[in-house]
Amino acid sequence: MLTNQQMEKYAELAVRIGANMQKGQEVVIRCDVQCADFAHLIAAKAYEFGAKMVHMEWRDEKLDRINMLNASKEAISDIPEYRKAMWDYSIEHKCCLISISADDPNKFKGCDAAKLSAYEIAFQLKRQAFRNATMSNYLRWTIVSIPTPAWAQQIFPKDDVDTAMDKLWNAIGHIMRLDQKDPTEAWRKHIDTLVKRAAFLTKHNFEYVHMYNKQGTDLTVGLATDHLWIAAQEEGQDGIPFTANMPTEEVFTAPHNRKINGVVTNALPLVNNGNVIDNFRIVFKDGKVTDFSAEVGYDALKGLLSSDKGVLSLGEIALIGKNSPIAESGILFYNTLFDENASCHLAFGASYPTTVKGGNEMSQEQLVAHGMNQSIQHVDFMVGTKDIDIDGIAYDGTVTPIFRNGEWVI
């Protein structure tokens, strides 16, 4: 368990470095009921720094599972209007969003795959305006995490629950730099390093990125026209910087959704919609998935890839070195917030409009013309092994090494 002082610092990071809440702003905290104590600490910290009002969007993963097991497909996919009203309120009032990600990786294990797919499609369609507001940085937002018993024991199955919780707390505390004298300053220095790498990649304006390793990945990813590489710190449409993921180690941009060819295999399990998907292989041709397989969670992967046409292409490519604090921990977190920052990753589905020049001012047709992918989904999956090599390929064919043996060379 972290000390009280470290917990205070963690809550402060979420408010000030993560969502970068401004004085007089309303805040929405989104989390499971198991995380109530930390949510209350964040709420108190938000008021300390001048929040106008704090709202809670509670979830209950145990009830979610009960509903998924017992409600009909029609009932489970009928998303109540009050939920949309809540999301619309956040947009209308330009609320600052703080999410606490701590789900049981197996919360929907054994549930009907068709029912899960129907729910996911209905859910994403219902909150499309809200998702657009976050992906375009109209709203500033951040995601942090704390241990929960089911999650901790998934990671440390040989330990009793108290020992597993202590181990996960210690890991998160180190990864979040809470064991440093001034965590806020440590995060600012870390952000500066990532921003410099993003600037280097943007300046080179590569046409393609080529990823390859001994595991079987040999994938050429075209990059969107006028793409921008973005690092830990983004800028809201209001001009105020924020850090969407905490922790974060990535530098990312948008693929060109008609210029992706080759094969990619996963480096870490994907936890999606309460199911673990592992040992999977994806084949792309001219930007689309043409074949796939999975040794674990095949039905869940099939359901994801059938949720809409856009999910068959990629909306993000992100680069993370193997010597990041998360990767060095040697822990498989079964949580995308952490695992995606231990490994280079790609994302099925929608592109972020912020990853092309002037993207927030473009129409959907203009974004599509730039190669930006459109989908109701955005699902990250990890592909970066310790031996992965990555090259940037310029429009004139010049090759520039970016990664060798899983680490940055720039």
C-alpha positions as CSV (number, residue, x, y, z in Angstrom):
1,M,0.0,0.0,0.0
2,L,1.2,3.5,-0.7
3,T,1.7,6.0,2.1
4,N,-1.0,8.6,2.7
5,Q,1.5,11.2,1.2
6,Q,2.0,9.1,-1.9
7,M,-1.8,8.7,-2.4
8,E,-2.2,12.5,-2.1
9,K,0.5,12.9,-4.7
10,Y,-1.1,10.4,-7.0
11,A,-4.5,12.2,-6.8
12,E,-2.7,15.5,-7.5
13,L,-1.0,14.0,-10.6
14,A,-4.4,12.9,-11.9
15,V,-5.9,16.4,-11.4
16,R,-2.9,18.6,-12.4
17,I,-0.7,16.7,-14.8
18,G,-3.3,14.3,-16.2
19,A,-6.5,16.1,-16.9
20,N,-4.9,19.5,-15.9
21,M,-8.2,20.7,-14.4
22,Q,-8.6,24.5,-14.4
23,K,-10.0,26.6,-11.7
24,G,-13.8,26.9,-12.0
25,Q,-14.1,23.7,-14.1
26,E,-16.5,20.8,-13.5
27,V,-15.0,17.4,-13.1
28,V,-16.4,13.9,-13.9
29,I,-14.7,11.0,-12.2
30,R,-15.5,7.7,-13.9
31,C,-14.8,4.5,-11.9
32,D,-16.0,1.2,-10.4
33,V,-17.5,1.3,-7.0
34,Q,-14.4,-0.7,-5.7
35,C,-12.3,2.4,-6.3
36,A,-14.5,4.7,-4.3
37,D,-11.9,5.7,-1.7
38,F,-9.4,6.9,-4.3
39,A,-12.2,8.6,-6.3
40,H,-13.1,10.5,-3.2
41,L,-9.5,11.5,-2.7
42,I,-9.3,12.8,-6.3
43,A,-12.5,14.7,-5.7
44,A,-11.1,16.4,-2.6
45,K,-7.9,17.2,-4.5
46,A,-9.9,18.7,-7.4
47,Y,-11.7,21.0,-5.0
48,E,-8.4,22.0,-3.4
49,F,-7.3,23.2,-6.8
50,G,-10.5,25.1,-7.5
51,A,-13.1,22.7,-9.1
52,K,-16.5,24.2,-9.4
53,M,-18.3,20.8,-9.0
54,V,-17.3,17.1,-9.0
55,H,-19.7,14.4,-10.4
56,M,-19.3,10.7,-10.1
57,E,-20.0,8.2,-12.9
58,W,-20.1,5.0,-11.0
59,R,-19.7,1.5,-12.5
60,D,-20.2,-1.9,-10.9
61,E,-18.4,-4.7,-12.7
62,K,-20.0,-7.4,-10.6
63,L,-23.5,-6.1,-11.6
64,D,-22.3,-5.8,-15.2
65,R,-21.4,-9.5,-15.2
66,I,-24.8,-10.5,-13.5
67,N,-26.6,-8.5,-16.2
68,M,-24.5,-10.0,-19.0
69,L,-25.3,-13.5,-17.8
70,N,-29.0,-13.0,-17.2
71,A,-30.5,-10.2,-19.3
72,S,-31.6,-10.9,-22.9
73,K,-29.4,-9.7,-25.8
74,E,-32.1,-7.1,-26.6
75,A,-32.2,-5.8,-23.1
76,I,-28.5,-5.7,-22.6
77,S,-28.0,-3.7,-25.8
78,D,-30.7,-1.1,-25.0
79,I,-28.4,1.6,-23.6
80,P,-30.5,3.8,-21.3
81,E,-31.0,7.4,-22.4
82,Y,-29.9,8.7,-19.0
83,R,-26.4,7.5,-19.8
84,K,-26.3,9.5,-23.0
85,A,-27.7,12.5,-21.1
86,M,-24.8,12.2,-18.7
87,W,-22.2,12.1,-21.5
88,D,-24.0,15.0,-23.3
89,Y,-23.8,17.0,-20.0
90,S,-20.0,16.5,-19.9
91,I,-19.7,17.9,-23.5
92,E,-22.1,20.8,-22.9
93,H,-20.3,21.9,-19.8
94,K,-16.8,21.1,-21.0
95,C,-16.1,18.9,-18.0
96,C,-12.7,17.7,-17.1
97,L,-12.7,13.8,-17.2
98,I,-10.7,11.5,-14.9
99,S,-11.2,7.7,-15.3
100,I,-9.9,5.1,-12.9
101,S,-9.2,1.9,-14.8
102,A,-9.1,-1.2,-12.6
103,D,-11.3,-3.9,-14.2
104,D,-11.2,-7.6,-13.6
105,P,-9.6,-8.9,-16.8
106,N,-12.0,-11.8,-16.8
107,K,-15.2,-10.1,-15.7
108,F,-17.1,-11.4,-18.8
109,K,-15.3,-14.7,-19.1
110,G,-17.8,-17.4,-20.2
111,C,-20.5,-14.9,-21.2
112,D,-22.3,-15.2,-24.5
113,A,-20.0,-13.8,-27.3
114,A,-23.0,-12.6,-29.4
115,K,-24.5,-10.8,-26.5
116,L,-21.2,-9.1,-25.7
117,S,-20.8,-8.0,-29.3
118,A,-24.3,-6.6,-29.4
119,Y,-23.8,-4.7,-26.2
120,E,-20.4,-3.3,-27.4
121,I,-21.8,-2.1,-30.7
122,A,-24.9,-0.5,-29.0
123,F,-22.7,1.1,-26.4
124,Q,-20.2,2.6,-28.8
125,L,-23.0,4.0,-31.1
126,K,-24.8,5.6,-28.1
127,R,-21.7,7.4,-26.9
128,Q,-20.3,8.4,-30.3
129,A,-20.6,12.1,-29.7
130,F,-18.9,11.8,-26.3
131,R,-16.1,9.6,-27.9
132,N,-15.6,12.2,-30.6
133,A,-15.3,14.9,-28.0
134,T,-12.5,13.0,-26.2
135,M,-10.7,11.8,-29.4
136,S,-10.6,15.4,-30.8
137,N,-9.4,16.8,-27.4
138,Y,-12.5,19.0,-27.1
139,L,-12.6,17.6,-23.6
140,R,-9.5,17.2,-21.6
141,W,-9.2,13.7,-20.0
142,T,-6.9,11.3,-18.2
143,I,-6.9,7.6,-17.1
144,V,-5.2,6.4,-14.0
145,S,-5.4,3.1,-12.1
146,I,-5.3,1.4,-8.7
147,P,-5.3,-2.2,-7.7
148,T,-8.5,-4.3,-7.1
149,P,-8.5,-7.8,-5.6
150,A,-9.6,-9.7,-8.8
151,W,-7.1,-7.8,-11.0
152,A,-4.2,-8.2,-8.5
153,Q,-4.8,-12.0,-8.2
154,Q,-4.9,-12.3,-12.0
155,I,-1.4,-10.8,-12.1
156,F,-0.1,-12.7,-9.1
157,P,-2.1,-15.9,-9.0
158,K,0.2,-17.7,-6.5
159,D,-0.2,-15.1,-3.8
160,D,-3.0,-14.5,-1.3
161,V,-5.1,-11.4,-2.1
162,D,-3.4,-9.1,0.5
163,T,0.1,-10.0,-0.9
164,A,-1.1,-9.6,-4.5
165,M,-2.6,-6.2,-3.7
166,D,0.7,-5.0,-2.0
167,K,2.8,-6.1,-5.0
168,L,0.5,-4.3,-7.4
169,W,0.4,-1.2,-5.3
170,N,4.3,-1.2,-5.2
171,A,4.5,-1.7,-8.9
172,I,2.1,1.1,-9.7
173,G,3.8,3.5,-7.2
174,H,7.1,3.0,-8.9
175,I,5.7,3.2,-12.5
176,M,3.9,6.4,-11.5
177,R,7.1,7.8,-10.1
178,L,5.5,8.2,-6.7
179,D,8.7,7.0,-5.0
180,Q,10.6,10.0,-6.3
181,K,11.0,13.2,-4.2
182,D,8.9,15.3,-6.5
183,P,6.6,13.1,-8.7
184,T,5.1,16.1,-10.5
185,E,8.5,17.4,-11.6
186,A,9.6,13.8,-12.5
187,W,6.6,13.6,-14.8
188,R,7.3,16.9,-16.4
189,K,10.9,15.8,-17.3
190,H,9.6,12.5,-18.6
191,I,7.0,14.3,-20.8
192,D,9.8,16.6,-22.2
193,T,11.8,13.5,-23.4
194,L,8.8,12.0,-25.2
195,V,7.9,15.3,-26.8
196,K,11.4,15.6,-28.3
197,R,11.1,12.2,-29.9
198,A,7.7,13.0,-31.3
199,A,9.1,16.2,-32.8
200,F,12.0,14.2,-34.5
201,L,9.5,11.8,-36.1
202,T,7.1,14.5,-37.3
203,K,10.0,16.5,-38.8
204,H,11.1,13.4,-40.9
205,N,7.6,12.9,-42.3
206,F,8.0,9.2,-43.1
207,E,5.7,7.7,-45.7
208,Y,5.9,4.2,-44.0
209,V,7.0,2.5,-40.8
210,H,8.3,-1.0,-41.2
211,M,8.0,-3.3,-38.1
212,Y,9.7,-6.8,-38.0
213,N,10.8,-9.4,-35.4
214,K,11.6,-13.1,-35.0
215,Q,8.1,-13.8,-33.7
216,G,6.6,-13.4,-37.2
217,T,5.7,-9.7,-37.4
218,D,6.6,-8.2,-40.8
219,L,4.3,-5.3,-41.2
220,T,4.6,-2.1,-43.3
221,V,2.3,0.7,-42.0
222,G,1.7,3.7,-44.2
223,L,1.3,6.9,-42.3
224,A,-1.6,9.4,-42.9
225,T,-1.0,12.3,-45.1
226,D,0.3,15.3,-43.0
227,H,0.5,13.1,-40.0
228,L,1.7,14.4,-36.6
229,W,3.5,12.3,-34.0
230,I,2.1,13.0,-30.5
231,A,3.7,12.2,-27.2
232,A,2.6,12.1,-23.6
233,Q,1.4,15.7,-23.4
234,E,-1.4,16.7,-25.8
235,E,-3.2,20.0,-26.2
236,G,-6.9,20.5,-25.7
237,Q,-8.9,22.5,-28.2
238,D,-8.9,25.2,-25.5
239,G,-5.1,25.4,-25.8
240,I,-4.5,23.8,-22.4
241,P,-2.1,20.8,-22.2
242,F,-3.0,17.5,-20.6
243,T,-1.7,14.0,-20.3
244,A,-4.4,11.5,-21.4
245,N,-2.8,8.3,-20.1
246,M,-0.9,8.0,-16.8
247,P,1.3,6.1,-17.0
248,T,2.4,6.8,-20.5
249,E,5.6,6.0,-22.4
250,E,4.3,6.3,-26.0
251,V,4.8,8.4,-29.1
252,F,2.0,7.8,-31.5
253,T,0.4,8.8,-34.8
254,A,-2.2,7.8,-37.4
255,P,-1.7,5.0,-40.0
256,H,-2.9,5.5,-43.5
257,N,-5.8,3.1,-43.6
258,R,-5.3,2.0,-47.2
259,K,-1.5,1.5,-47.0
260,I,-1.0,-1.3,-44.4
261,N,0.4,-4.7,-45.6
262,G,1.9,-7.7,-44.0
263,V,1.5,-9.8,-40.8
264,V,1.6,-8.8,-37.2
265,T,1.5,-11.1,-34.1
266,N,0.7,-9.9,-30.6
267,A,3.4,-9.5,-27.9
268,L,1.1,-9.4,-24.9
269,P,-2.5,-10.5,-24.3
270,L,-5.3,-8.2,-25.3
271,V,-8.0,-7.7,-22.7
272,N,-11.1,-6.5,-24.4
273,N,-14.7,-6.3,-23.2
274,G,-13.9,-8.5,-20.2
275,N,-12.2,-11.3,-22.2
276,V,-8.5,-12.2,-22.7
277,I,-7.3,-12.7,-26.3
278,D,-3.8,-14.1,-26.8
279,N,-1.5,-15.7,-29.2
280,F,-3.2,-14.0,-32.2
281,R,-2.0,-13.3,-35.7
282,I,-3.5,-10.6,-38.0
283,V,-2.9,-10.4,-41.8
284,F,-3.4,-7.0,-43.6
285,K,-3.6,-6.3,-47.3
286,D,-4.1,-2.8,-48.6
287,G,-5.1,-1.6,-45.2
288,K,-7.7,-4.2,-44.3
289,V,-7.6,-7.4,-42.1
290,T,-7.9,-10.3,-44.5
291,D,-7.2,-13.1,-42.1
292,F,-6.8,-13.7,-38.4
293,S,-6.3,-16.4,-35.8
294,A,-6.1,-16.7,-32.0
295,E,-5.2,-19.5,-29.7
296,V,-7.1,-17.8,-26.8
297,G,-10.2,-15.8,-27.1
298,Y,-10.9,-16.4,-30.8
299,D,-14.6,-15.7,-30.5
300,A,-13.9,-12.5,-28.7
301,L,-11.5,-11.4,-31.4
302,K,-14.0,-12.4,-34.1
303,G,-16.7,-10.4,-32.4
304,L,-14.4,-7.3,-32.2
305,L,-13.5,-7.6,-35.8
306,S,-17.1,-7.8,-36.9
307,S,-18.4,-4.9,-34.9
308,D,-18.1,-2.5,-37.9
309,K,-16.2,-2.1,-41.2
310,G,-13.7,0.4,-39.8
311,V,-12.4,-2.0,-37.1
312,L,-10.8,-4.0,-39.9
313,S,-8.1,-1.3,-40.3
314,L,-5.8,0.6,-37.9
315,G,-6.3,4.0,-36.3
316,E,-3.0,4.2,-34.3
317,I,0.6,3.2,-34.3
318,A,2.5,3.8,-31.1
319,L,6.2,3.4,-30.2
320,I,7.5,2.4,-26.7
321,G,11.0,1.3,-25.8
322,K,11.6,-2.0,-24.0
323,N,13.4,-0.1,-21.2
324,S,10.4,1.8,-20.0
325,P,9.6,1.4,-16.2
326,I,6.5,-0.7,-17.1
327,A,8.5,-3.0,-19.4
328,E,11.4,-3.3,-16.9
329,S,8.9,-4.4,-14.2
330,G,8.5,-7.7,-16.0
331,I,4.8,-7.7,-15.0
332,L,2.0,-8.7,-17.4
333,F,-0.7,-6.4,-16.1
334,Y,-3.7,-7.7,-18.2
335,N,-4.7,-4.0,-18.4
336,T,-4.3,-2.0,-21.6
337,L,-3.4,1.2,-19.8
338,F,-0.2,-0.5,-18.5
339,D,0.5,-3.1,-21.1
340,E,0.2,-0.8,-24.0
341,N,3.0,1.3,-22.4
342,A,5.3,-1.7,-22.0
343,S,5.2,-2.4,-25.7
344,C,4.8,-0.8,-29.1
345,H,1.2,-1.2,-30.1
346,L,-1.4,-0.7,-32.9
347,A,-5.1,0.0,-32.6
348,F,-8.0,-1.5,-34.4
349,G,-10.5,1.2,-35.4
350,A,-10.7,5.0,-35.3
351,S,-7.9,7.4,-35.7
352,Y,-7.5,10.5,-33.5
353,P,-8.1,13.6,-35.7
354,T,-5.4,15.4,-33.6
355,T,-2.8,13.2,-35.3
356,V,-3.0,15.1,-38.7
357,K,-2.4,18.8,-39.2
358,G,-5.6,20.7,-38.9
359,G,-7.5,17.4,-38.3
360,N,-10.0,18.9,-35.8
361,E,-11.1,21.4,-38.5
362,M,-11.6,18.8,-41.2
363,S,-14.8,17.1,-42.3
364,Q,-15.1,13.4,-42.2
365,E,-14.6,13.2,-45.9
366,Q,-11.3,15.3,-45.6
367,L,-10.0,13.0,-42.9
368,V,-10.8,9.9,-45.0
369,A,-8.9,11.5,-47.9
370,H,-5.9,11.8,-45.6
371,G,-6.1,8.1,-44.8
372,M,-7.7,8.5,-41.4
373,N,-9.6,5.5,-40.3
374,Q,-13.3,5.8,-39.1
375,S,-14.9,3.3,-36.7
376,I,-17.0,3.1,-33.5
377,Q,-14.0,1.2,-31.9
378,H,-10.5,2.1,-30.8
379,V,-8.8,-1.0,-29.4
380,D,-5.1,-1.1,-28.7
381,F,-3.1,-4.3,-29.0
382,M,0.5,-4.8,-28.1
383,V,3.1,-5.9,-30.8
384,G,6.4,-4.7,-29.5
385,T,8.7,-7.5,-28.6
386,K,12.2,-7.1,-27.0
387,D,13.8,-7.9,-30.4
388,I,11.5,-5.7,-32.6
389,D,13.2,-3.5,-35.2
390,I,11.4,-0.5,-36.7
391,D,12.5,1.6,-39.7
392,G,11.1,4.9,-41.0
393,I,10.9,4.9,-44.8
394,A,10.9,8.3,-46.5
395,Y,8.9,9.2,-49.7
396,D,12.2,8.9,-51.6
397,G,12.9,5.4,-50.2
398,T,15.5,6.5,-47.6
399,V,15.5,4.2,-44.6
400,T,16.1,5.6,-41.1
401,P,16.4,3.2,-38.1
402,I,14.0,4.1,-35.3
403,F,14.2,1.0,-33.1
404,R,16.8,-1.8,-32.8
405,N,16.2,-4.8,-30.5
406,G,13.2,-3.2,-29.0
407,E,14.7,0.2,-28.1
408,W,14.9,3.7,-29.5
409,V,18.0,4.6,-31.5
410,I,17.0,8.2,-32.0
